[in-house]
Amino acid sequence: MQTEKEYLVIGRSNSTTKTGSPFCTLKLKNEEEELTLAVWDVASNEPPVFGQLVSFSQIQDNAGKKSARKADMVPGQKPDEGHPLYALLPHPIKREEWDSSIEKLLSYCTDEQLIKAIREYADVLFKPYSQYPAATNVHHAFPGGLLNHTYQMLHMLEGLYPCLPYAIKVERCILAILFHDYGKLYEYNKEGDPQSMKHLLGHIYISANRLQMTLEEKGIPKDEIYYIVHIVLAHHGQLDFGSPVLPCTQEAVIVHYLDDLSAKVDIIENTGNGEKNFALGTTVVK
C-alpha cells in the first residue's frame, strides 16, 4: 500500500533471515495507528533507532503481516517538543515520583536494617535504571523503561499491601522489586541490544547474585536473605518462563503478579488495534 505517513519508532528488534540477510522489526506509532513492521536488509547498526521518526513510500501487507524494503524507508530526526508526535514518546518517570513511592512504602516498614538498605539502593539504582530498557521489544522497551517498570511495581505495591490481611513482610517485596531486573543492566546496552551476559548468565541469576552479595555485606541474617533472594529467583512465576524456582511464599507470589501485570499492560499499550501479539497469545482490541 502507498503511504506518506510519518511514524515514531517506539520499539525495535534485530534479526536475520534463514539465508542470513539482516532485517529489523519496528514498533511504530502515530496519532492514528500503531503497527509492527518488518524492514528487510536493515543491519543492526543502521537507523532508525528508538525515538526516531520514519516514513515509508510503500508498505506491503501480506495477510496482516506488514513489511517494507529498506529502499522504501526514509529515516528522519528525533522529534522536538513542538512536533505532534513528541507526546507519544515514552520517557522515564521523574525523580520526585520515584522518591514519593519509596517514602510511602517505607512508612509500612519496621525492619531498620532493611529500611537502610532500601533507602540506599533506591537512590543508587535510580540513575542507571533511568537509562536502560526493560527488554528488547516485549515490554518497557525504551531507554528508562527499566525504571518505569520497577516504579510501576513499587507503586502498585503501595496500594496492594494495606489491603492484604496477612503477615507479609513488605520490606522483602520492596528490596526484591528494586533488584528483580537489576541484571538487565548487563543483559542489554542502553539501546536495548542483547549482550553476551544475556546468554551466559541471564538477568535472574545476575539480579539474585547481586542482591545476595549486597545483603550479606549489610550483615542481614542468612535466613532473611534467603527469603528475599527467593522472590527474585521466582519472579517469572513458572519454570517454563525462566524461573529457576517456583514462588513458594506470599511475598514471592505478590512480586510475581506485580511483575506480570506491569509487563502485560505495557505489551497491550504498545500493540496495535487488531494486531496479534504472540507474547500474550491473543489479538489486542482497543
Disulfide bonds with the S-S distance in Angstrom:
none
